[in-house]
Amino acid sequence: MAYSVEVSRRNPTCFLFLVDQSASMNDRMPGDTTQSKADFVATAVNRILHELIIRCSKNMEIYRYFQVGVIGYGATVGPALPGNFT
């Protein structure tokens, strides 16, 4: 059975991104000699985050529909985005 609860300020949802930050992410994407795996993943995650921000913005206000986390892993594991978030 599919999860069918509607996302709202009263019932936000969570997005957790796990980002590989190991040395292998410096390798190039298969079939692409210009873009690294790290750049590809960064672009994809940034696009998704941008879309989530747009979906939370209405009439110049930001609504809390989503909780977002980005964790990086490689030699160590920890928050992938700098700064404090509330």
Secondary structure, DSSP 8 states (H G I E B T S, - for coil): --------SSS-EEEEEEEE-SGGGGSB-TT-SS-BHHHHHHHHHHHHHHHHHHHHEETTEE---EEEEEEEESSSEEESS-S---
